[in-house]
């Protein structure tokens, strides 16, 4: 049978039909476009938790996309395989003219894309990749001497200068869906086929709430109220367009926009300094003698430290896969400073639990909290969990929400904060002296 000639738009962390750069270019290519998503065995098979709600979220999003594609008499092709094997399979079914993707910057993704690019070249298939998940990428925001920024404030100033000089280009991909390949419904494995339980993610739809953005600086630090956007999961999987979000943010001053710039700052750091994946940004922090007490670590994970704000945060994380930013800082500081446990342990636990887990942001923020990152809180800044609670949750609304039947002294404190603070400062100082 003759193979149909197609172009492929391979979705990864850009799961939307609106304002999608790769999809827009594919649909303009003149060849009918097949949308493909691959549940990557290399990633999925490593997830031990078979009720992982990130997988459920991706799955629900794909089902929604599929129903829109049906209206255009097209279909998504969803495969469960390694990307290399999946592309070999697609290549045996269709004559692929070109593959369109959006850039992906994490170390694994770069390697994966390189493999597919090579496979495409072997088969004379064109391969195009576009910037989509950020406003500025890789080396687009650099110091005047062309080296990467390692401090946020000057980076953000340069980012804003560049932003004011350039108009945002939006991609009206959603208007071109008639250029999709006409097709009957194609393969669509069930969650069970992927080895996961059939559960719901419970992630609310993305909502770019202008009122929230306008008042963000007043609401962002109060964990008891819904004063942040909850868009992190959507930014992670591309179910919201960063261009649309930044355009709205920029209309309301700096507070919310700065957070989106932090996201790009950490992506740029990871890109230019990939050693941060396993090591502190600054080498001298490599010598800290962590205590790494496993029992204490388990208590921290479960939210049983006896410090209400820390415990409420960890219970929120365990229950819903999200934690308020201020409490991420408090729990992170408690782990690294009060318990003197290696920040990489905390980073790994958050990576497992957070629905919005993003290597660059998680790593950058953990290094920030531990004081060893590129633009960190100074190492001697140790959050006092009691003071943080009275300042940011004075009526204990957040604490009572996440610690059921909360009452004072509900659990003994696993460590005395004052002693632990001194112990942490000594451990950090010793590490610097041993350099
Ligand atoms: P909002 O306050 O509404 O902010 C809007 C967006 O700005 C966020 O969705 C996010 O994309 C970005 N943003 C906000 N704060 C930061 C920040 N400090 N660094 C980078 N980007 C930011 N964020 C993740 O997206 N993934 C992670 O894995 C992650 N791990 C973290 C680990 C620690 C220890 C800490 C302290 C922070 C971490 N953050 C992470 C950053 C931040 O806590 C979350 O982005 C934020 O809480 C998500 O909620 P929101 O969408 O309501 O944020």
Boltz pocket constraint, residues with backbone or C-beta under 6 A from the ligand:
constraints:
  - pocket:
      binder: B
      contacts: [[A, 220], [A, 227], [A, 228], [A, 229], [A, 230], [A, 231], [A, 232], [A, 233], [A, 235], [A, 256], [A, 259], [A, 260], [A, 262], [A, 263], [A, 266], [A, 323], [A, 324], [A, 325], [A, 326], [A, 328], [A, 329], [A, 332], [A, 350], [A, 354], [A, 356], [A, 357], [A, 358], [A, 359], [A, 361], [A, 362], [A, 363], [A, 365], [A, 366], [A, 369]]
      max_distance: 6.0
